[in-house]
Amino acid sequence: MRTTASVTHHPHDDAPDTAEAFRRLADLPEGPDHDTLRGEIVEAWLPMADRLAGRFRSRGESLEDLRQVAALGLVKAVDRYDPDRGNAFESYAVPTVTGEIKRHFRDHLWTLHVPRRVQDLRNRVRFACQDLTQGSAGQQRPSVAEIAERAQLSEEDVRAGLEALDSFTALSLDAELPGGEDGYSLGDVLGAPDPALDTVVDREAVRGRLAALPERERAILYMRFFGDMTQSRIAEQLGISQMHVSRLISRCCERVREQVLQDAA
C-alpha cells in the first residue's frame, strides 16, 4: 500500500509542514513505503534547498552544481533528523544544507589546500568589500584599513584574506604573459634550480684550507681545476715531471679533504 506525505504550508511562508510525515517516517521499517515517503519529504523541501544554493551563486561554481550539492545536504538532513527531539526540521536542515555547500567549496574549488582560517578570512574580507562598494559603480577596492574596520579584523588578517581572495584558483603555467605578443607563457620565465648551489657549502669549506697550502701547491691546483690545464702543460710550465704534478695534486686534495672532514667533525 503506497504511503503519501500530507504536506501543508504555513500561511506566511512556503515552508512545507512535514511534521506528521516525519513522525510516520520514523515508525516505518526500511522498505518501499519508507523510501517513498522519504522521497516525498525531500521533494517537498527542495525549493528551500534551491534557495540556499542561490545564496552562493557567482562564486566560481555553476548554480546547477550548487543545487545538486544542496539537494545532497537535504537528503542527509532528512535521514538524520529526529522528530522526537521537538525541533522544527527547518532549523536543522538549513545549517546542514549550508554546511554541505560550504564544504563543497572548501574541498573541491580551491586549487591548493588552504587552511580553514584563511578561507574564513577570505569570506569576511569579501563580504566587507561588497558592503563597502555596494551602490558605488566603478569604485576601486576599499583600503586595507577600511576593510579591517568593516570586518572587525586586524590589517594583517585583511592582507591574508586579500591574498586568498586573489588566489582562489591557480594560474596555468601555459598561460600567455599579459601584454606580451611573443607567445611566451608563464612557464617560460620561471627559474630553475641552480646546480652551482650544491657546491656552495663545499667551496666555502675548502676556501680556508686551500689558502693555507704552500704557494706552489696552490698554483698547481689553480692551473688544474680553474685554468683547465693538463698535468703535462703544468709540468712543462713549472719545469717538473708530469708524475710529480700528479702526486702533488693527489696529495693536496687528500690533505684538504681530511682537514675539512676533521673540521666538520
C-alpha angles and dihedrals in degrees: 000000000000116000117210131195116241101223120187128168133233113249095238103042142018098252107130119237103233099152093114091044091054091051091052091045091055090054096046118094120230110285145089095309091050092049093047094051091044090053092050092052091049091049091050091055098041094097089059091050090049091053091051090050090052090061089067099050120125093038098110097279129096118252091234092057090047090051090053091050090048090050089053090052090050092053090051090050092051092049094048100040116112112200091193090073090069098232121130113254092234092061089055099038099050097061091039094054093041091050091051091053093048090048089053091055092046097048104034113026103049109089091207129031108266123189115256091241091058091048090053091049089051091054094047091048091047093051091047091051091050092051093048095048098039111129093005107107115205094007116150122242111286119255122266090251092052093049091047091053093047096045094037091235134130117260089246091057090047091055090050090050092049091051090051090046090058094041104055090120130026123243114243116245086226092059112119115245112258115255093013125123098182097083095247115154130206090259090059093063100042115112125238131218111281108234089208089069089073090063098047095091093046093048093050091046094056097037095089094042093051090051089055094057121103114271095251093051091048090051092050093050091047093051092046102043103024101027092041091223122159120243089248093057091046090051091049092050094048096039096239134111123278089236090056091051090050092051092048093051093048093046094048094047092048092048094049091046093052092047093050092049090050090051090051092050 
